[in-house]
Amino acid sequence: MAKKERRYRVTIRCLSCGERFLLRGRKDEDGNLTTGFKRCICGNDKQLHIDYTEE
C-alpha cells in the first residue's frame, strides 16, 4: 500500500501589493513546502508572507 502524503493548505500574501493566493502543497523529502508558486502578479518573489495548515 502506498504511503499517503500529507497535503497542506497554503496562504501566500505579497507584502508589496497585498495580493493573496490560496494553494495546496506538499513537503518534499528535505521538509520544504512545495506548491509550484514562483512569484506574485506584481513581479515580487522575495517579500512574501507564507502560512500553512495541514488539511
HTML snippet that shows the backbone in 3Dmol.js (N, CA, C, O; Angstrom):
<script src="https://3Dmol.org/build/3Dmol-min.js"></script>
<div id="view" style="width:600px;height:400px;position:relative"></div>
<script>
const pdb = `
ATOM      1  N   MET A   1       0.838  -1.188   0.000  1.00  0.00           N
ATOM      2  CA  MET A   1       0.000   0.000   0.000  1.00  0.00           C
ATOM      3  C   MET A   1       0.883   1.251   0.000  1.00  0.00           C
ATOM      4  O   MET A   1       1.871   1.317   0.731  1.00  0.00           O
ATOM      5  N   ALA A   2       0.532   2.216  -0.801  1.00  0.00           N
ATOM      6  CA  ALA A   2       1.326   3.445  -0.931  1.00  0.00           C
ATOM      7  C   ALA A   2       1.172   4.326   0.309  1.00  0.00           C
ATOM      8  O   ALA A   2       0.102   4.405   0.913  1.00  0.00           O
ATOM      9  N   LYS A   3       2.245   4.968   0.660  1.00  0.00           N
ATOM     10  CA  LYS A   3       2.235   5.889   1.786  1.00  0.00           C
ATOM     11  C   LYS A   3       1.452   7.141   1.401  1.00  0.00           C
ATOM     12  O   LYS A   3       1.700   7.735   0.352  1.00  0.00           O
ATOM     13  N   LYS A   4       0.508   7.539   2.250  1.00  0.00           N
ATOM     14  CA  LYS A   4      -0.291   8.730   1.965  1.00  0.00           C
ATOM     15  C   LYS A   4       0.494   9.978   2.364  1.00  0.00           C
ATOM     16  O   LYS A   4       0.903  10.121   3.516  1.00  0.00           O
ATOM     17  N   GLU A   5       0.698  10.875   1.408  1.00  0.00           N
ATOM     18  CA  GLU A   5       1.410  12.118   1.688  1.00  0.00           C
ATOM     19  C   GLU A   5       0.451  13.138   2.273  1.00  0.00           C
ATOM     20  O   GLU A   5      -0.706  13.229   1.863  1.00  0.00           O
ATOM     21  N   ARG A   6       0.937  13.891   3.223  1.00  0.00           N
ATOM     22  CA  ARG A   6       0.115  14.936   3.828  1.00  0.00           C
ATOM     23  C   ARG A   6       0.047  16.137   2.896  1.00  0.00           C
ATOM     24  O   ARG A   6       1.047  16.548   2.307  1.00  0.00           O
ATOM     25  N   ARG A   7      -1.148  16.684   2.779  1.00  0.00           N
ATOM     26  CA  ARG A   7      -1.316  17.898   1.994  1.00  0.00           C
ATOM     27  C   ARG A   7      -1.513  19.068   2.950  1.00  0.00           C
ATOM     28  O   ARG A   7      -2.029  18.911   4.057  1.00  0.00           O
ATOM     29  N   TYR A   8      -1.092  20.236   2.497  1.00  0.00           N
ATOM     30  CA  TYR A   8      -1.187  21.439   3.310  1.00  0.00           C
ATOM     31  C   TYR A   8      -1.935  22.518   2.544  1.00  0.00           C
ATOM     32  O   TYR A   8      -1.785  22.650   1.329  1.00  0.00           O
ATOM     33  N   ARG A   9      -2.730  23.279   3.253  1.00  0.00           N
ATOM     34  CA  ARG A   9      -3.387  24.452   2.668  1.00  0.00           C
ATOM     35  C   ARG A   9      -2.450  25.628   2.918  1.00  0.00           C
ATOM     36  O   ARG A   9      -2.120  25.939   4.062  1.00  0.00           O
ATOM     37  N   VAL A  10      -2.027  26.279   1.835  1.00  0.00           N
ATOM     38  CA  VAL A  10      -1.004  27.319   1.915  1.00  0.00           C
ATOM     39  C   VAL A  10      -1.604  28.665   1.513  1.00  0.00           C
ATOM     40  O   VAL A  10      -2.236  28.787   0.464  1.00  0.00           O
ATOM     41  N   THR A  11      -1.399  29.663   2.352  1.00  0.00           N
ATOM     42  CA  THR A  11      -1.805  31.034   2.048  1.00  0.00           C
ATOM     43  C   THR A  11      -0.544  31.858   1.868  1.00  0.00           C
ATOM     44  O   THR A  11       0.286  31.949   2.773  1.00  0.00           O
ATOM     45  N   ILE A  12      -0.405  32.458   0.692  1.00  0.00           N
ATOM     46  CA  ILE A  12       0.752  33.304   0.400  1.00  0.00           C
ATOM     47  C   ILE A  12       0.233  34.722   0.189  1.00  0.00           C
ATOM     48  O   ILE A  12      -0.653  34.952  -0.634  1.00  0.00           O
ATOM     49  N   ARG A  13       0.795  35.676   0.943  1.00  0.00           N
ATOM     50  CA  ARG A  13       0.400  37.075   0.808  1.00  0.00           C
ATOM     51  C   ARG A  13       1.611  37.888   0.404  1.00  0.00           C
ATOM     52  O   ARG A  13       2.666  37.823   1.036  1.00  0.00           O
ATOM     53  N   CYS A  14       1.443  38.656  -0.660  1.00  0.00           N
ATOM     54  CA  CYS A  14       2.510  39.531  -1.149  1.00  0.00           C
ATOM     55  C   CYS A  14       2.557  40.776  -0.269  1.00  0.00           C
ATOM     56  O   CYS A  14       1.552  41.469  -0.110  1.00  0.00           O
ATOM     57  N   LEU A  15       3.728  41.058   0.301  1.00  0.00           N
ATOM     58  CA  LEU A  15       3.878  42.235   1.149  1.00  0.00           C
ATOM     59  C   LEU A  15       4.054  43.508   0.330  1.00  0.00           C
ATOM     60  O   LEU A  15       4.024  44.610   0.879  1.00  0.00           O
ATOM     61  N   SER A  16       4.235  43.363  -0.964  1.00  0.00           N
ATOM     62  CA  SER A  16       4.429  44.500  -1.846  1.00  0.00           C
ATOM     63  C   SER A  16       3.090  45.093  -2.293  1.00  0.00           C
ATOM     64  O   SER A  16       2.871  46.299  -2.180  1.00  0.00           O
ATOM     65  N   CYS A  17       2.189  44.231  -2.805  1.00  0.00           N
ATOM     66  CA  CYS A  17       0.922  44.737  -3.337  1.00  0.00           C
ATOM     67  C   CYS A  17      -0.305  44.264  -2.545  1.00  0.00           C
ATOM     68  O   CYS A  17      -1.403  44.785  -2.744  1.00  0.00           O
ATOM     69  N   GLY A  18      -0.129  43.280  -1.648  1.00  0.00           N
ATOM     70  CA  GLY A  18      -1.231  42.813  -0.822  1.00  0.00           C
ATOM     71  C   GLY A  18      -2.052  41.676  -1.421  1.00  0.00           C
ATOM     72  O   GLY A  18      -3.017  41.230  -0.800  1.00  0.00           O
ATOM     73  N   GLU A  19      -1.699  41.203  -2.596  1.00  0.00           N
ATOM     74  CA  GLU A  19      -2.428  40.103  -3.245  1.00  0.00           C
ATOM     75  C   GLU A  19      -2.289  38.833  -2.409  1.00  0.00           C
ATOM     76  O   GLU A  19      -1.242  38.584  -1.811  1.00  0.00           O
ATOM     77  N   ARG A  20      -3.373  38.020  -2.372  1.00  0.00           N
ATOM     78  CA  ARG A  20      -3.361  36.763  -1.628  1.00  0.00           C
ATOM     79  C   ARG A  20      -3.580  35.594  -2.564  1.00  0.00           C
ATOM     80  O   ARG A  20      -4.351  35.685  -3.520  1.00  0.00           O
ATOM     81  N   PHE A  21      -2.899  34.496  -2.284  1.00  0.00           N
ATOM     82  CA  PHE A  21      -3.026  33.274  -3.072  1.00  0.00           C
ATOM     83  C   PHE A  21      -3.308  32.116  -2.123  1.00  0.00           C
ATOM     84  O   PHE A  21      -2.622  31.969  -1.112  1.00  0.00           O
ATOM     85  N   LEU A  22      -4.304  31.294  -2.432  1.00  0.00           N
ATOM     86  CA  LEU A  22      -4.617  30.096  -1.659  1.00  0.00           C
ATOM     87  C   LEU A  22      -4.248  28.889  -2.506  1.00  0.00           C
ATOM     88  O   LEU A  22      -4.789  28.707  -3.597  1.00  0.00           O
ATOM     89  N   LEU A  23      -3.336  28.067  -2.014  1.00  0.00           N
ATOM     90  CA  LEU A  23      -2.814  26.935  -2.766  1.00  0.00           C
ATOM     91  C   LEU A  23      -2.794  25.685  -1.901  1.00  0.00           C
ATOM     92  O   LEU A  23      -2.975  25.755  -0.686  1.00  0.00           O
ATOM     93  N   ARG A  24      -2.573  24.549  -2.534  1.00  0.00           N
ATOM     94  CA  ARG A  24      -2.318  23.302  -1.821  1.00  0.00           C
ATOM     95  C   ARG A  24      -0.874  22.906  -2.093  1.00  0.00           C
ATOM     96  O   ARG A  24      -0.362  23.095  -3.196  1.00  0.00           O
ATOM     97  N   GLY A  25      -0.232  22.359  -1.079  1.00  0.00           N
ATOM     98  CA  GLY A  25       1.152  21.958  -1.250  1.00  0.00           C
ATOM     99  C   GLY A  25       1.481  20.703  -0.477  1.00  0.00           C
ATOM    100  O   GLY A  25       0.673  20.194   0.299  1.00  0.00           O
ATOM    101  N   ARG A  26       2.680  20.219  -0.704  1.00  0.00           N
ATOM    102  CA  ARG A  26       3.209  19.040  -0.014  1.00  0.00           C
ATOM    103  C   ARG A  26       4.642  19.315   0.373  1.00  0.00           C
ATOM    104  O   ARG A  26       5.313  20.155  -0.225  1.00  0.00           O
ATOM    105  N   LYS A  27       5.104  18.596   1.383  1.00  0.00           N
ATOM    106  CA  LYS A  27       6.505  18.723   1.782  1.00  0.00           C
ATOM    107  C   LYS A  27       7.325  17.721   0.990  1.00  0.00           C
ATOM    108  O   LYS A  27       6.919  16.574   0.803  1.00  0.00           O
ATOM    109  N   ASP A  28       8.494  18.172   0.523  1.00  0.00           N
ATOM    110  CA  ASP A  28       9.387  17.269  -0.209  1.00  0.00           C
ATOM    111  C   ASP A  28      10.256  16.489   0.778  1.00  0.00           C
ATOM    112  O   ASP A  28      10.081  16.617   1.990  1.00  0.00           O
ATOM    113  N   GLU A  29      11.169  15.700   0.280  1.00  0.00           N
ATOM    114  CA  GLU A  29      11.995  14.846   1.140  1.00  0.00           C
ATOM    115  C   GLU A  29      12.907  15.631   2.074  1.00  0.00           C
ATOM    116  O   GLU A  29      13.366  15.091   3.080  1.00  0.00           O
ATOM    117  N   ASP A  30      13.177  16.895   1.761  1.00  0.00           N
ATOM    118  CA  ASP A  30      14.004  17.747   2.618  1.00  0.00           C
ATOM    119  C   ASP A  30      13.180  18.504   3.658  1.00  0.00           C
ATOM    120  O   ASP A  30      13.742  19.198   4.505  1.00  0.00           O
ATOM    121  N   GLY A  31      11.853  18.375   3.599  1.00  0.00           N
ATOM    122  CA  GLY A  31      10.976  19.064   4.545  1.00  0.00           C
ATOM    123  C   GLY A  31      10.529  20.434   4.079  1.00  0.00           C
ATOM    124  O   GLY A  31       9.869  21.153   4.830  1.00  0.00           O
ATOM    125  N   ASN A  32      10.877  20.817   2.844  1.00  0.00           N
ATOM    126  CA  ASN A  32      10.454  22.106   2.298  1.00  0.00           C
ATOM    127  C   ASN A  32       9.066  21.980   1.689  1.00  0.00           C
ATOM    128  O   ASN A  32       8.739  20.961   1.081  1.00  0.00           O
ATOM    129  N   LEU A  33       8.265  22.997   1.849  1.00  0.00           N
ATOM    130  CA  LEU A  33       6.917  23.014   1.304  1.00  0.00           C
ATOM    131  C   LEU A  33       6.955  23.389  -0.173  1.00  0.00           C
ATOM    132  O   LEU A  33       7.551  24.402  -0.537  1.00  0.00           O
ATOM    133  N   THR A  34       6.323  22.582  -1.029  1.00  0.00           N
ATOM    134  CA  THR A  34       6.304  22.870  -2.461  1.00  0.00           C
ATOM    135  C   THR A  34       4.870  23.064  -2.929  1.00  0.00           C
ATOM    136  O   THR A  34       3.995  22.246  -2.644  1.00  0.00           O
ATOM    137  N   THR A  35       4.639  24.156  -3.651  1.00  0.00           N
ATOM    138  CA  THR A  35       3.315  24.455  -4.185  1.00  0.00           C
ATOM    139  C   THR A  35       3.357  24.745  -5.679  1.00  0.00           C
ATOM    140  O   THR A  35       2.325  24.691  -6.347  1.00  0.00           O
ATOM    141  N   GLY A  36       4.519  25.049  -6.203  1.00  0.00           N
ATOM    142  CA  GLY A  36       4.637  25.459  -7.586  1.00  0.00           C
ATOM    143  C   GLY A  36       4.571  26.969  -7.752  1.00  0.00           C
ATOM    144  O   GLY A  36       4.700  27.468  -8.869  1.00  0.00           O
ATOM    145  N   PHE A  37       4.373  27.712  -6.657  1.00  0.00           N
ATOM    146  CA  PHE A  37       4.300  29.172  -6.701  1.00  0.00           C
ATOM    147  C   PHE A  37       5.679  29.742  -6.994  1.00  0.00           C
ATOM    148  O   PHE A  37       6.660  29.360  -6.357  1.00  0.00           O
ATOM    149  N   LYS A  38       5.758  30.656  -7.960  1.00  0.00           N
ATOM    150  CA  LYS A  38       7.038  31.278  -8.332  1.00  0.00           C
ATOM    151  C   LYS A  38       7.126  32.737  -7.914  1.00  0.00           C
ATOM    152  O   LYS A  38       8.087  33.143  -7.260  1.00  0.00           O
ATOM    153  N   ARG A  39       6.112  33.538  -8.295  1.00  0.00           N
ATOM    154  CA  ARG A  39       6.118  34.958  -7.944  1.00  0.00           C
ATOM    155  C   ARG A  39       4.717  35.540  -8.045  1.00  0.00           C
ATOM    156  O   ARG A  39       3.831  34.958  -8.672  1.00  0.00           O
ATOM    157  N   CYS A  40       4.533  36.682  -7.427  1.00  0.00           N
ATOM    158  CA  CYS A  40       3.252  37.387  -7.448  1.00  0.00           C
ATOM    159  C   CYS A  40       3.021  38.003  -8.831  1.00  0.00           C
ATOM    160  O   CYS A  40       3.948  38.122  -9.631  1.00  0.00           O
ATOM    161  N   ILE A  41       1.789  38.385  -9.094  1.00  0.00           N
ATOM    162  CA  ILE A  41       1.476  39.015 -10.380  1.00  0.00           C
ATOM    163  C   ILE A  41       2.144  40.386 -10.540  1.00  0.00           C
ATOM    164  O   ILE A  41       2.277  40.888 -11.655  1.00  0.00           O
ATOM    165  N   CYS A  42       2.567  40.992  -9.410  1.00  0.00           N
ATOM    166  CA  CYS A  42       3.269  42.279  -9.497  1.00  0.00           C
ATOM    167  C   CYS A  42       4.763  42.083  -9.760  1.00  0.00           C
ATOM    168  O   CYS A  42       5.494  43.059  -9.932  1.00  0.00           O
ATOM    169  N   GLY A  43       5.227  40.810  -9.793  1.00  0.00           N
ATOM    170  CA  GLY A  43       6.627  40.534 -10.070  1.00  0.00           C
ATOM    171  C   GLY A  43       7.459  40.266  -8.824  1.00  0.00           C
ATOM    172  O   GLY A  43       8.624  39.885  -8.935  1.00  0.00           O
ATOM    173  N   ASN A  44       6.888  40.457  -7.651  1.00  0.00           N
ATOM    174  CA  ASN A  44       7.597  40.249  -6.395  1.00  0.00           C
ATOM    175  C   ASN A  44       7.811  38.753  -6.145  1.00  0.00           C
ATOM    176  O   ASN A  44       6.869  37.966  -6.241  1.00  0.00           O
ATOM    177  N   ASP A  45       9.037  38.365  -5.829  1.00  0.00           N
ATOM    178  CA  ASP A  45       9.298  36.970  -5.470  1.00  0.00           C
ATOM    179  C   ASP A  45      10.108  36.855  -4.174  1.00  0.00           C
ATOM    180  O   ASP A  45      10.538  35.759  -3.816  1.00  0.00           O
ATOM    181  N   LYS A  46      10.317  37.954  -3.479  1.00  0.00           N
ATOM    182  CA  LYS A  46      11.120  37.959  -2.254  1.00  0.00           C
ATOM    183  C   LYS A  46      10.297  38.272  -1.000  1.00  0.00           C
ATOM    184  O   LYS A  46      10.419  37.573   0.006  1.00  0.00           O
ATOM    185  N   GLN A  47       9.473  39.302  -1.049  1.00  0.00           N
ATOM    186  CA  GLN A  47       8.733  39.763   0.126  1.00  0.00           C
ATOM    187  C   GLN A  47       7.358  39.106   0.182  1.00  0.00           C
ATOM    188  O   GLN A  47       6.356  39.688  -0.235  1.00  0.00           O
ATOM    189  N   LEU A  48       7.329  37.872   0.710  1.00  0.00           N
ATOM    190  CA  LEU A  48       6.097  37.100   0.784  1.00  0.00           C
ATOM    191  C   LEU A  48       5.892  36.598   2.203  1.00  0.00           C
ATOM    192  O   LEU A  48       6.849  36.217   2.878  1.00  0.00           O
ATOM    193  N   HIS A  49       4.647  36.597   2.655  1.00  0.00           N
ATOM    194  CA  HIS A  49       4.302  36.015   3.948  1.00  0.00           C
ATOM    195  C   HIS A  49       3.584  34.706   3.655  1.00  0.00           C
ATOM    196  O   HIS A  49       2.561  34.694   2.970  1.00  0.00           O
ATOM    197  N   ILE A  50       4.124  33.589   4.179  1.00  0.00           N
ATOM    198  CA  ILE A  50       3.591  32.263   3.875  1.00  0.00           C
ATOM    199  C   ILE A  50       3.086  31.618   5.143  1.00  0.00           C
ATOM    200  O   ILE A  50       3.831  31.490   6.114  1.00  0.00           O
ATOM    201  N   ASP A  51       1.814  31.206   5.150  1.00  0.00           N
ATOM    202  CA  ASP A  51       1.189  30.460   6.239  1.00  0.00           C
ATOM    203  C   ASP A  51       0.703  29.138   5.708  1.00  0.00           C
ATOM    204  O   ASP A  51       0.277  29.064   4.555  1.00  0.00           O
ATOM    205  N   TYR A  52       0.752  28.093   6.505  1.00  0.00           N
ATOM    206  CA  TYR A  52       0.213  26.805   6.041  1.00  0.00           C
ATOM    207  C   TYR A  52      -0.363  26.024   7.213  1.00  0.00           C
ATOM    208  O   TYR A  52       0.100  26.131   8.349  1.00  0.00           O
ATOM    209  N   THR A  53      -1.400  25.226   6.901  1.00  0.00           N
ATOM    210  CA  THR A  53      -2.021  24.330   7.859  1.00  0.00           C
ATOM    211  C   THR A  53      -2.260  22.998   7.186  1.00  0.00           C
ATOM    212  O   THR A  53      -2.455  22.933   5.972  1.00  0.00           O
ATOM    213  N   GLU A  54      -2.244  21.942   7.966  1.00  0.00           N
ATOM    214  CA  GLU A  54      -2.465  20.605   7.410  1.00  0.00           C
ATOM    215  C   GLU A  54      -3.937  20.424   7.086  1.00  0.00           C
ATOM    216  O   GLU A  54      -4.803  20.868   7.840  1.00  0.00           O
ATOM    217  N   GLU A  55      -4.223  19.770   5.961  1.00  0.00           N
ATOM    218  CA  GLU A  55      -5.615  19.510   5.570  1.00  0.00           C
ATOM    219  C   GLU A  55      -6.106  18.247   6.210  1.00  0.00           C
ATOM    220  O   GLU A  55      -7.255  17.857   6.004  1.00  0.00           O
TER     221      GLU A  55
END
`;
const viewer = $3Dmol.createViewer("view");
viewer.addModel(pdb, "pdb");
viewer.setStyle({}, {cartoon: {color: "spectrum"}});
viewer.zoomTo();
viewer.render();
</script>
